Amino acid sequence: MYFLIFQIDIKRIFHYDYYGSGNLKSIKNGFTKIGVKTRVTNDLTDLRKAEALVLPGVGAFGHTMDNLRKYGNTIHEHVDNEKPFLGICMGLQVLFSRNQESEDVKALNIFEGAVKKFPDSLIDEGFKIPHMGWNNLQIKRPYPILKDIKDDYMYFVHSYYVLPSDESIIAATVDYGVEVPAVICKDQIFTTQFHPEKSGPVGLKILENFVELI
């Protein structure tokens, strides 16, 4: 799991790796491709000073939350102060109330709702779990993070998907046997289940849109 912290005056992102289960190389390369310089930090002071946070991540939910817990208050303060926040993949799922993968582990509860595993019945219908590969978005509501994005294809790698209690925060979905929320947005919080940094030029456009919001 990683935090990328934007200091817009120097066009720099600080990467924070607290347990080595993130996607640092690809997300770093993604921002590099759009002209945003990066460096690595593990300083909570940097997190609190951030003009914007990016939280990517992959791996097991329970292990993620064990290591993320000490940063929960900082994340809550950041979003409460309406600073831009971008969550990617697991960085989206940890924002919800609970996760079926580890039902006894509390998530950050920034969004009310659950994270569910794809039903095994999908396998009988010809779908593979995890959902891995390209799928096209179905835009539900316009948000700045989706500027110039249409029903484009994005790259997914996940076995669980979010079910928000408030469906109005769903900005885009994909069809994978079930309707999967692919983009969740509210106020200055923008999150994607897919990996924009692995989704070609269209994915990089999402990163550009986020930088423009800062």
C-alpha positions in Angstrom: 0.0 0.0 0.0 1.3 3.4 -0.9 0.4 7.1 -0.3 1.4 9.5 -3.1 1.4 13.0 -1.7 1.2 16.0 -4.0 3.0 19.2 -3.3 1.7 21.2 -6.2 4.2 24.0 -5.8 7.0 21.7 -6.8 5.0 19.3 -8.9 6.1 16.4 -6.7 4.5 13.3 -5.4 5.8 11.6 -2.3 5.3 7.8 -2.2 4.7 6.1 1.1 5.3 2.4 1.4 4.4 1.0 4.7 4.3 -2.8 4.1 5.4 -3.4 0.5 2.0 -4.6 -0.9 1.3 -1.8 -3.3 1.8 -1.0 -7.0 4.5 1.6 -6.7 6.4 1.1 -9.9 3.5 1.3 -12.2 1.7 4.2 -10.5 5.0 6.1 -10.2 5.6 5.5 -13.9 2.1 6.6 -14.7 2.6 10.0 -13.1 6.1 10.3 -14.6 4.5 9.9 -18.0 2.3 12.9 -17.5 5.2 15.0 -16.2 4.8 14.7 -12.5 8.0 14.1 -10.5 8.0 11.8 -7.5 10.1 10.8 -4.5 9.6 8.3 -1.6 8.8 9.2 2.0 7.5 7.5 5.2 7.0 10.7 7.2 3.5 11.2 8.6 4.2 15.0 8.6 4.3 14.8 4.8 0.9 13.1 4.8 -0.6 15.8 6.9 0.8 18.6 4.8 -0.3 17.0 1.5 -2.4 19.1 -0.8 -3.7 15.8 -2.3 -3.4 12.1 -1.4 -3.3 9.1 -3.7 -3.8 5.7 -2.1 -3.2 2.7 -4.4 -2.8 -0.8 -3.2 -3.2 -4.5 -3.8 -3.2 -7.6 -1.5 -5.3 -9.0 1.3 -7.7 -6.7 3.0 -7.0 -7.8 6.6 -3.3 -7.3 6.2 -3.8 -4.0 4.5 -5.9 -2.7 7.4 -3.4 -4.0 10.0 -0.8 -1.7 8.5 -3.1 1.2 7.5 -4.8 1.6 10.8 -2.3 4.1 12.3 -2.9 6.4 9.3 -6.7 6.3 9.4 -7.1 9.5 11.3 -4.8 11.3 8.9 -6.9 10.0 5.9 -10.1 11.1 7.6 -8.7 14.6 8.4 -7.6 14.9 4.8 -11.0 14.1 3.3 -12.8 16.1 6.0 -10.8 19.1 4.9 -12.0 18.5 1.4 -8.6 18.0 -0.1 -8.4 15.9 -3.3 -8.0 12.1 -2.6 -7.6 9.4 -5.2 -8.0 5.7 -4.2 -7.0 2.9 -6.6 -8.1 -0.7 -6.3 -7.6 -1.7 -2.6 -7.3 2.0 -2.0 -10.9 2.2 -2.9 -12.1 -0.8 -0.9 -10.6 0.3 2.4 -12.8 3.4 2.4 -15.9 1.3 3.0 -17.4 0.0 6.2 -16.6 -3.7 6.0 -15.2 -6.3 3.7 -16.3 -9.9 3.3 -12.7 -11.1 3.0 -12.1 -10.3 6.7 -15.5 -9.6 8.3 -14.1 -9.0 11.7 -11.7 -6.3 10.5 -13.0 -2.7 10.5 -12.4 -0.6 7.4 -12.1 3.2 7.3 -15.8 3.7 7.0 -15.5 6.9 4.9 -18.2 5.4 2.7 -21.1 3.4 4.2 -21.3 0.0 2.4 -19.8 -3.4 2.0 -17.1 -5.0 -0.1 -18.3 -8.4 -1.5 -16.6 -11.3 -3.2 -17.7 -12.1 -6.8 -20.2 -15.0 -6.4 -18.9 -18.4 -7.4 -21.9 -18.8 -9.7 -20.2 -16.5 -12.1 -17.6 -19.3 -12.9 -20.4 -21.5 -14.2 -21.4 -18.6 -16.5 -18.0 -18.4 -18.0 -16.5 -15.6 -15.9 -13.1 -16.0 -14.3 -12.4 -14.9 -10.7 -10.4 -12.8 -10.1 -11.7 -10.3 -12.7 -8.5 -9.7 -14.6 -8.2 -7.8 -17.8 -10.0 -5.1 -19.8 -13.6 -4.0 -19.4 -15.4 -0.9 -20.7 -16.9 1.7 -18.4 -20.5 2.7 -18.3 -20.6 6.3 -17.2 -23.4 7.0 -14.8 -22.7 10.5 -13.6 -20.2 13.2 -14.8 -17.3 14.0 -12.4 -14.2 16.1 -13.0 -12.0 12.9 -12.7 -13.9 11.5 -15.8 -13.4 14.6 -18.0 -13.0 13.4 -21.6 -13.6 9.8 -20.6 -16.4 7.9 -22.4 -17.2 4.2 -22.3 -13.5 3.4 -22.5 -11.8 0.2 -21.6 -9.8 0.1 -18.3 -7.6 -2.6 -16.7 -9.0 -4.5 -13.7 -7.4 -7.0 -11.3 -9.7 -7.9 -8.3 -11.9 -10.6 -6.7 -14.0 -8.3 -4.6 -16.2 -5.3 -5.5 -17.9 -2.5 -3.5 -21.6 -2.1 -2.8 -22.2 1.5 -1.6 -25.3 2.1 0.5 -25.6 5.4 -1.3 -25.8 4.6 -5.0 -25.5 8.3 -5.9 -21.7 8.1 -5.4 -21.3 5.6 -8.2 -19.9 7.5 -11.2 -19.2 4.6 -13.5 -19.8 0.8 -13.6 -18.7 -2.2 -15.6 -20.6 -5.4 -16.4 -18.9 -8.5 -15.1 -21.8 -10.8 -14.6 -22.9 -8.4 -11.9 -22.9 -4.6 -12.1 -19.5 -3.6 -10.6 -19.0 0.0 -9.4 -15.8 1.0 -11.1 -15.6 4.7 -10.1 -16.8 6.1 -6.8 -16.8 9.9 -6.3 -18.1 12.2 -3.6 -16.9 15.8 -3.1 -13.1 15.7 -3.5 -12.9 11.9 -3.1 -12.3 10.1 -6.4 -11.7 6.4 -6.5 -11.3 3.7 -9.1 -11.6 -0.1 -8.9 -9.4 -0.4 -12.0 -5.8 0.6 -12.4 -5.6 3.9 -14.4 -1.8 3.7 -14.6 -2.1 0.3 -16.4 -5.0 1.4 -18.7 -3.1 3.1 -21.5 -3.6 6.7 -22.6 -7.2 6.9 -21.4 -6.1 5.8 -17.9 -3.3 8.4 -17.9 -6.0 11.0 -18.7 -7.7 10.2 -15.4 -4.4 10.8 -13.6 -4.1 14.1 -15.5 -7.6 15.0 -14.5 -6.8 14.4 -10.9 -3.6 16.6 -11.0 -5.7 19.4 -12.5 -8.0 19.3 -9.5 -5.2 20.1 -7.1 
